[in-house]
Structures are given as C-alpha cells and as structure tokens.
Amino acid sequence: MRNRNTNTILRGVSILFLTVALVLSIVSLVGYSRQRNNYPATMTIAGIPVGGLTPAEASQRLLEVYTSPIEVSYNNAIIHIDPAVVGFQPDIETMLAAADLSRTGGSFWSGFWNYLWNRTPPEIAIPLSSTISEERLREYLQNEISSRYDLPPTPAEPIPGSPAFLPGNPGQTLDLERAVALISDVLKSPASRTVTLTYTRSSAARPTIETLEILLKQIITASKFDGLIGFYMMDLQTGQEIHFGINNGQEISVEPVDIAFTASSTIKVPVVTSYLINYGSNLDADTSNIISRVLGKSDNTATDKVLERIDINVGPLIVTRNMKQIGLDNTFLNGFFFLGAPQLSPRPVTPANSRLDVFADPDPYSQTTTSEMGTLLADIYQCAQNGGGALVASFPDKIDPKTCQLLIDFMAQDKLGSLIQGGVPDGTLVPHKHGYVPASDGIVRDTSDAGIVYTPGGNFVLAIYTYHPVTNVWDITNPMFGNLTKAVYNYFNVSTQ
C-alpha cells in the first residue's frame, strides 16, 4: 500500500517537473522568437547600436543620424550643411537587408541554445552603405562657402608722391580638395558631425600694372620736370608694357607712332649688336677690349673702330639696316662718331620724326624711340634666356643665346651709378647704356638711359628718354630717373621694398 502511494507521488512530481520544463521551454522559445524578430544586442549598423530594435526602428534611427545637418567651421563662420544638399544619401535598404541576413541567417536551434545559456552573441557590425555626389559637393563648396568666406589678397597700394608701396594683405582661399575629403568623412560618421575646413594662404597681390603707370606719371609730375619724356617698361615674365609720353606735364600719344629722340650713346647697343650679327661672338682679346670701351666707357673712338670693322665706309648704315631687319623702323645711325663726321645719307625720314605734334629736336645722326630701344633690349634678353625673340628669328644662323648673353655682359660694364642704376639697391644687375651729350652750345638737352633690370621678384626692361628745349637740369632729371626706376623695382618686389 505504501509503495503504491510513493509511486503515485513520484509520478506526480515527475509530471509536475515535466510540465514546468515544458512551460519554461515554451516561454523561452517565445522569448527567443521575439528577440529573434529584433536585432541582436551586439549589432551596429553604420556605427549605430541597433540592439533590440525592429528593422523599422533601426531605419528611423539611421535616418535621424545620417540626414541630420553637419556643422562646418570656416574662417570664423559656422555653416550647417544638409547632407542631401551636397548629394549624400545613406542606402538604408541595403544596410537593413545585410542586418536581416545576419539576424536570421544562423541556425535557429543553435541560437536558442545560446539564448538558454545566456551566452552573449558575437558582435555584428554592418558597415555604412551610402552614395555621395562629389560634383554637387564641390559645387556647394565653391558657391556657398568659398565665394562667400574666402578672403582675396589685397594689392599693395602706392604711396602718393613716393616710389614706394604700402604692402597689401595676404588672402585665404578654401583648400577645396582637402574640404571635399573632410566633409565626405564627416558625412559618413555617426558621431563626429563637425569639421573645421582648412585654407591656403596666398601672398599679397602685386599692384596692377595700371596702378604702376599712374604712380609713374605722378612721379614725373612731382619731379617738376617740364620737358618732354618718353617712358617704356616691359615685364619680361609676362610681356606686359607701360608706354607713354609726357610733354611739359601733358600726356601725349605714343601710339601708333612713337616719339623720335636723339639716341646719343644708347645707339651703341645697336652698334655692338650689329657687329655680333655680322661677325659672331668668337672675339679676340683686342675686339673684346674695344667693345668693353664702347659699352662700359661710352668711348666714341672705340665705337668708330667697331663701325669700321663692320664696314670701313658705311658701317653706320649697316647698323641701321640690321635694326630695320628686326622691325626697328625709327632707329638709325647716319654717321661715324668722330668730330666733323659727315652724314652718310640724306636725313632719314621715319614715322617717328615725321610727327608734327611733338618735337624733341632729334639728332640727324642718330635717333630712336623708347619703345624700339626697349624692344631691342627685350629681344636680347629673350634670346639669352631661351633663344627666342626677333633677333634670333631675323638672324637664325648668326645669333644664338651665347651671343646675346655676351652682349648683356658687355652692357653690364656700364657702371654709371646714376639714372636707372641710381634707383635700384646696391648689387642689382643692370646691363644698360646711358646717354647724354652737350649740344653745340655746350648745353645738355637730351638725357637717356635704357637697360635690363634683374630683380628677385621679376626682371624688366626700362627705356627712358628726355628732352628739354632750354636745358636738361641734372639735379631734376637724375632723381626723376631714379624714382621712376625705384617705383618699378618696388612694383616687382613689394614684399622686400
């Protein structure tokens, strides 16, 4: 009787345990099934935790993060950018599909077993899937940020009445390539949604060449020079020119025909150029010495020796012919330099000396214009630098860079220290030829200088010719030449003036 009751009790207890186990299993299955419908606790999508969320909830959270504006700081400005405006779009469907595959792709019972033992599932990281239009981002950066917040460099400004310039301010320009990379990274980040853009700093702008021209004319006005001046400058890097004439304070036209001036000793540059054209640059010691005296000492006797070597009878006319061959129609030499030398032809008629509106009483023996002498020097420079220019084009078998450099070296021996050379810092290389000569009454009415100026900020050609019908006062003319040169030098070297 006792055994039967004991068995009944044991059977009941077993049934109870089985029932409880079954209920617990069902409850666990239901709990696991519900959990399996959501994302695992250790899952992240595009860096955002989505554990315990449904796909709909995860989608909403992703959109909240990746469509929220990013904050951009640039040049003390704060800009909020809507990702959609710059073409950024998170691919929610692709990321959720990858998350669902990871959520449901494993064995149900293996997962249930881990659930029963409260084992933490492995971390699952679904990477960001997105698209971005780099073209739209660049367009936005250029139109909405760069155009509004960049600081362009401000040019140096001339100091009225002075050859110096007030320095300008450097500019700030958005580093576009760096900005594209930085913003692309921020758009793809769930946490770091702010970025500071970088910029490149540009040096202060050089004044415009028009500003320089205004300053040069102001310098002439301030100098109290009341004669006729012709001015020519060429930027040897860009080919830009300044070319004007002023007569007693009034500007006069130099286009299409320039003003004829007495060439005086500046004509010695064409003389030596013509010799090198006709006889080459392989000079013996005696010829080198003679040419050094021509350009370094402005020796007229030595100049006649060079002309005689070109042609003992008509050397000056060959110089003139050679100049015409390179397009210098207003530059001529019509006789030797010795006292009483006859003119070799009737007074040459040129477009420049045919003008009736201006008269500089040009010497019938030698004439030129500022633009032609400046152009000749520019051609010599270009020839020496790279074999370019009209000299090489006109005499390809006779002129080469070595020849032109030799000519520049000879001109560099002119160590006057005044006029153009007086307007540059000590040690500046200025191959040039100056000229001033007394008239028959002993009064100097013509003063000129033409040269190439080498500077750290750029090289340039200057040709300045002056004429005064009464007297060309040195104490007025020389400082004016120096200040004009200094203004151009400072224009090329604003930061070091």
C-alpha positions in Angstrom: 0.0 0.0 0.0 2.9 2.3 0.9 4.8 1.5 -2.3 1.7 2.4 -4.4 1.3 5.8 -2.8 5.0 6.5 -3.1 5.0 5.7 -6.8 2.0 7.9 -7.3 3.7 10.8 -5.6 6.9 10.3 -7.6 4.8 10.1 -10.8 3.0 13.3 -9.9 6.3 15.1 -9.1 7.8 14.0 -12.4 4.7 15.2 -14.3 5.0 18.5 -12.5 8.7 18.9 -13.4 8.0 17.9 -17.0 5.1 20.4 -17.1 7.3 23.1 -15.6 10.1 22.3 -18.0 7.7 22.3 -20.9 6.2 25.6 -19.8 9.7 27.1 -19.4 10.8 25.8 -22.8 7.7 27.3 -24.4 8.3 30.6 -22.6 11.9 30.6 -23.6 11.0 29.7 -27.2 8.5 32.6 -27.3 11.1 34.9 -25.7 13.8 33.8 -28.1 11.4 34.1 -31.1 10.5 37.6 -30.0 14.2 38.5 -29.6 15.0 37.0 -33.0 12.5 39.3 -34.6 14.6 42.2 -33.4 18.3 42.9 -33.9 20.8 41.3 -31.6 22.1 43.4 -28.7 25.6 43.4 -30.1 24.7 44.6 -33.6 25.6 48.0 -35.0 24.6 49.3 -38.4 26.8 52.0 -39.9 28.3 52.5 -36.4 24.9 53.0 -34.7 23.8 50.5 -32.0 20.5 48.9 -33.0 20.3 46.0 -30.5 16.7 45.2 -29.6 15.3 47.4 -32.3 13.0 46.3 -35.1 14.0 47.0 -38.6 11.6 49.9 -38.8 13.0 51.4 -35.6 16.6 50.9 -36.8 15.7 52.5 -40.1 14.4 55.5 -38.3 17.5 55.8 -36.1 19.8 55.6 -39.1 17.9 58.3 -40.9 17.9 60.6 -37.8 21.7 60.4 -37.6 22.7 60.4 -41.3 20.3 63.0 -42.5 21.0 65.5 -39.7 23.0 68.6 -40.7 26.7 68.6 -40.2 28.4 71.6 -38.7 31.2 73.2 -40.8 33.6 75.9 -39.4 35.5 78.0 -41.9 37.2 81.4 -41.5 35.3 82.2 -38.3 31.9 81.3 -39.8 29.7 78.3 -38.8 27.8 76.7 -41.6 25.2 73.9 -41.3 25.0 71.7 -44.3 22.1 69.4 -45.1 23.6 66.1 -46.4 21.0 65.8 -49.1 22.1 69.2 -50.5 25.6 68.0 -51.2 24.4 64.7 -52.7 24.9 62.4 -49.7 22.4 59.6 -49.4 22.6 56.6 -46.9 21.5 53.3 -48.5 19.1 52.2 -45.7 17.6 49.3 -47.6 21.0 47.7 -48.4 22.2 48.0 -44.8 18.9 46.6 -43.3 19.0 43.7 -45.8 22.5 42.9 -44.6 21.4 43.2 -41.0 18.4 40.9 -41.6 20.5 38.3 -43.2 22.9 38.4 -40.3 19.9 38.3 -37.8 18.1 35.3 -39.4 20.9 33.6 -41.3 22.2 31.4 -38.4 20.7 28.1 -37.1 17.5 28.7 -35.0 18.3 25.9 -32.5 21.9 26.9 -32.2 20.8 30.4 -31.4 18.1 29.1 -29.0 20.7 27.0 -27.2 22.9 30.1 -26.7 19.9 32.0 -25.5 19.1 29.4 -22.9 22.6 29.6 -21.6 22.6 33.4 -21.6 25.6 33.5 -23.9 26.4 36.9 -25.4 26.2 36.7 -29.2 29.2 37.8 -31.2 29.4 41.5 -32.2 27.9 42.2 -35.6 28.9 45.4 -37.4 27.1 46.2 -40.6 29.2 48.8 -42.5 27.8 52.1 -43.8 26.5 51.9 -47.4 26.0 55.3 -48.9 26.4 57.4 -52.0 27.7 60.9 -52.4 27.9 63.2 -55.4 31.3 64.7 -55.4 30.3 67.1 -58.2 27.4 68.5 -56.0 29.7 68.8 -53.0 32.3 70.7 -55.0 29.7 73.0 -56.4 28.3 73.7 -53.0 31.8 74.4 -51.5 32.7 76.8 -54.3 29.3 78.6 -54.5 28.2 78.7 -50.9 31.5 78.7 -48.9 34.5 79.7 -51.0 32.7 82.5 -52.8 31.3 83.9 -49.5 34.0 83.4 -47.0 37.3 83.4 -48.9 39.4 86.5 -48.3 41.1 87.6 -51.6 44.5 89.1 -51.3 44.6 92.9 -51.4 47.2 94.5 -53.6 49.9 96.8 -52.4 48.9 100.5 -52.7 51.3 103.2 -54.0 52.2 106.0 -51.6 51.3 109.2 -53.4 54.3 111.2 -54.3 56.7 108.3 -53.4 58.1 105.4 -55.4 57.2 103.1 -52.5 54.1 101.0 -51.9 52.1 100.2 -48.8 52.1 96.4 -48.5 48.9 94.6 -49.2 47.3 91.8 -47.2 47.6 88.1 -47.9 44.5 86.2 -48.9 42.8 83.0 -47.7 41.4 80.5 -50.2 39.5 77.4 -49.3 41.5 74.2 -49.7 38.9 72.6 -52.0 40.4 69.2 -52.3 41.0 68.9 -48.5 37.5 70.2 -47.9 35.9 67.5 -50.1 37.8 64.8 -48.2 37.0 66.2 -44.7 33.3 66.7 -45.4 33.0 63.3 -47.0 34.4 61.7 -43.9 32.1 63.7 -41.6 29.0 62.8 -43.6 29.9 59.2 -43.1 30.5 59.5 -39.4 27.6 58.8 -36.9 29.3 60.6 -34.0 31.7 63.3 -35.3 29.4 65.6 -37.2 31.5 68.8 -37.0 34.6 69.7 -39.1 36.9 72.7 -39.5 37.9 73.4 -43.0 41.4 74.5 -43.9 42.6 77.2 -46.3 45.7 78.1 -48.3 47.3 81.4 -47.7 48.2 83.4 -50.8 50.7 86.3 -50.8 49.6 89.8 -51.1 48.7 90.7 -54.7 51.1 92.8 -56.7 49.6 96.2 -57.7 48.0 96.2 -61.1 50.2 97.5 -63.9 47.6 100.3 -64.4 48.3 101.4 -60.8 52.0 101.4 -61.5 51.5 103.5 -64.6 49.5 106.1 -62.6 52.3 106.2 -59.9 55.0 106.7 -62.6 53.1 109.7 -64.1 52.7 111.1 -60.6 56.4 110.8 -60.0 57.1 112.8 -63.2 54.6 115.5 -62.2 56.2 115.7 -58.7 59.7 116.0 -60.2 58.9 119.4 -61.7 60.4 118.2 -65.0 58.8 120.5 -67.6 60.4 119.0 -70.7 59.5 116.0 -72.9 59.8 112.5 -71.5 59.3 109.1 -73.2 58.9 106.1 -71.0 58.8 102.4 -71.8 58.7 99.4 -69.5 58.3 95.7 -70.3 57.6 92.9 -67.7 60.0 90.2 -69.1 57.9 87.5 -67.4 54.5 88.4 -68.9 55.3 90.8 -71.8 53.1 93.5 -70.2 54.1 97.0 -71.2 53.8 100.6 -69.9 54.5 103.1 -72.6 53.7 106.8 -72.5 54.9 110.3 -73.3 54.5 113.5 -71.3 55.4 117.0 -72.6 55.5 119.8 -70.1 53.1 118.0 -67.8 50.6 117.0 -70.6 50.3 113.4 -71.7 50.8 112.9 -75.5 50.1 109.9 -77.7 52.8 107.3 -78.4 50.5 105.1 -80.4 50.5 104.1 -83.2 53.7 106.2 -83.8 56.2 106.8 -81.0 58.3 109.9 -80.4 61.7 110.4 -82.1 64.5 111.1 -79.6 68.2 111.7 -80.0 69.7 108.3 -79.4 73.1 109.7 -78.2 75.2 106.9 -76.7 72.3 104.4 -76.3 72.8 103.8 -80.1 76.0 102.0 -79.1 73.8 99.0 -78.1 72.6 98.6 -81.8 76.2 99.2 -82.9 77.6 96.2 -80.9 74.5 94.1 -81.8 75.1 94.7 -85.5 78.8 93.8 -85.1 77.9 90.5 -83.4 75.2 89.8 -86.1 77.8 90.2 -88.9 80.9 88.7 -87.2 79.8 86.4 -84.5 80.7 86.2 -80.8 84.1 84.5 -81.1 86.0 87.7 -80.2 89.7 88.1 -79.9 91.2 89.9 -76.9 91.6 93.2 -78.9 87.9 93.2 -80.1 86.7 92.4 -76.6 88.6 95.3 -75.2 87.3 97.6 -77.8 83.6 96.6 -77.2 84.2 96.9 -73.4 85.3 100.5 -74.0 82.2 101.1 -76.2 79.6 99.9 -73.7 81.5 100.2 -70.5 83.2 103.6 -71.0 81.0 105.0 -73.8 84.2 105.6 -75.8 83.3 107.2 -79.1 86.7 106.4 -80.7 86.2 102.7 -79.8 82.7 102.9 -81.2 84.1 104.1 -84.6 86.6 101.2 -84.6 83.7 98.8 -84.2 81.8 100.6 -87.0 84.8 100.4 -89.3 85.1 96.7 -88.6 81.5 96.3 -89.7 82.3 98.3 -92.9 85.0 101.0 -93.1 82.9 103.2 -95.3 79.2 102.6 -94.4 79.3 100.8 -91.0 76.6 103.1 -89.6 74.3 102.4 -92.5 74.7 98.6 -92.0 73.7 99.1 -88.3 70.6 100.9 -89.5 69.8 98.2 -92.0 70.2 95.5 -89.3 67.8 97.3 -87.0 65.2 97.6 -89.7 65.5 93.8 -90.3 64.3 93.2 -86.7 61.5 95.7 -87.1 63.0 98.9 -85.7 62.0 101.4 -88.3 62.7 104.5 -86.2 66.2 103.6 -85.1 69.1 104.7 -87.2 72.8 105.8 -87.2 73.7 108.1 -90.1 77.4 108.7 -89.5 80.5 107.9 -87.5 81.2 109.5 -84.1 84.4 111.4 -84.8 84.1 115.2 -84.7 83.1 116.5 -88.1 82.0 113.1 -89.4 79.7 113.6 -92.4 76.2 112.3 -92.7 76.3 109.2 -94.9 72.9 109.8 -96.4 70.2 112.5 -96.5 68.5 112.9 -93.2 66.5 109.7 -92.8 62.7 110.2 -92.6 60.9 107.9 -90.2 57.4 107.6 -88.9 58.5 109.0 -85.5 60.5 112.0 -86.8 57.6 112.8 -89.2 55.2 113.7 -86.4 54.2 117.3 -86.4 52.6 117.4 -82.9 55.7 116.9 -80.9 59.4 117.8 -81.5 62.4 116.7 -79.5 64.9 118.2 -81.9 66.3 114.7 -82.7 69.9 114.4 -83.9 70.1 113.8 -87.6 73.0 111.4 -87.0 71.2 109.0 -84.6 67.7 108.6 -83.5 65.5 106.0 -81.7 62.3 105.7 -79.7 61.7 104.4 -76.2 59.6 101.5 -77.4 62.2 100.4 -80.1 65.1 100.6 -77.7 63.1 98.8 -75.1 62.0 96.1 -77.6 65.6 95.6 -78.7 66.7 95.0 -75.1 63.8 92.6 -74.5 64.8 90.7 -77.7 68.4 90.5 -76.4 67.1 89.2 -73.0 64.8 86.6 -74.5 67.5 85.4 -76.9 69.9 84.9 -74.0 67.2 83.2 -71.9 65.7 80.7 -74.3 66.8 81.5 -77.8 63.6 83.5 -78.6 62.9 87.0 -79.8 63.2 88.9 -83.1 67.0 88.8 -83.2 67.1 85.0 -83.5 64.1 85.0 -85.8 65.7 87.5 -88.1 69.2 86.1 -88.0 68.8 82.4 -87.1 72.3 81.4 -88.4 74.1 84.4 -86.8 72.6 85.0 -83.4 72.3 82.5 -80.5 71.9 82.6 -76.7 75.6 82.7 -76.2 75.9 85.8 -78.4 73.1 87.6 -76.6 74.5 86.8 -73.2 77.8 88.2 -74.3 76.1 91.4 -75.3 74.4 91.6 -71.9 77.7 91.1 -70.1 79.3 93.9 -72.1 76.3 96.2 -71.2 76.7 95.3 -67.5 80.1 97.1 -67.6 78.4 100.5 -67.7 78.8 101.4 -64.0 77.4 105.0 -64.1 75.6 104.6 -60.7 73.0 107.2 -61.6 69.9 107.4 -63.7 68.4 103.9 -63.9 71.2 102.4 -61.8 70.5 105.1 -59.1 67.1 103.7 -58.5 68.0 100.1 -57.6 69.6 98.6 -54.5 73.3 98.1 -54.4 74.4 94.9 -56.1 71.4 94.8 -58.5 72.4 93.6 -62.0 71.6 96.4 -64.5 73.0 95.9 -68.0 72.3 99.2 -69.6 73.5 102.1 -71.7 73.1 105.7 -70.7 73.4 108.7 -72.9 73.7 112.5 -72.6 75.6 114.8 -74.9 76.0 118.6 -74.9 74.7 120.4 -77.9 76.9 122.7 -80.0 76.4 125.5 -77.4 77.5 123.2 -74.6 74.1 122.8 -73.0 72.8 119.3 -72.4 69.2 119.0 -73.7 69.0 115.2 -74.1 69.4 112.6 -71.3 68.5 108.9 -71.8 69.1 105.5 -70.3 67.9 102.1 -71.4 68.6 98.8 -69.6 67.6 95.4 -68.3 67.0 95.2 -64.6 67.3 91.8 -62.8 65.4 91.6 -59.5 64.3 88.8 -57.1 60.7 89.5 -57.9 61.0 89.6 -61.7 63.1 91.2 -64.4 62.1 94.1 -66.6 63.3 96.4 -69.3 63.3 100.2 -68.9 63.9 102.8 -71.6 63.6 106.5 -70.5 64.4 109.4 -72.9 64.1 113.1 -72.0 64.5 116.3 -73.9 64.3 119.9 -72.7 64.4 122.8 -75.2 66.3 125.0 -72.8 68.4 122.8 -70.5 68.1 119.3 -69.1 68.9 120.0 -65.5 70.7 117.0 -64.0 69.5 117.7 -60.5 66.0 117.4 -61.7 66.4 114.7 -64.3 68.6 112.3 -62.5 66.4 111.9 -59.4 63.4 111.5 -61.6 65.1 108.6 -63.5 66.0 107.1 -60.1 62.5 107.4 -58.7 60.9 106.0 -61.8 63.2 103.0 -61.7 62.7 102.6 -57.9 58.9 102.6 -58.4 59.1 99.8 -61.0 61.6 97.9 -58.9 59.2 98.1 -55.9 56.3 97.0 -58.0 58.1 93.7 -58.7 59.4 93.4 -55.1 56.7 94.8 -52.9 57.5 92.5 -50.0 61.1 93.5 -49.9 61.0 97.2 -50.7 
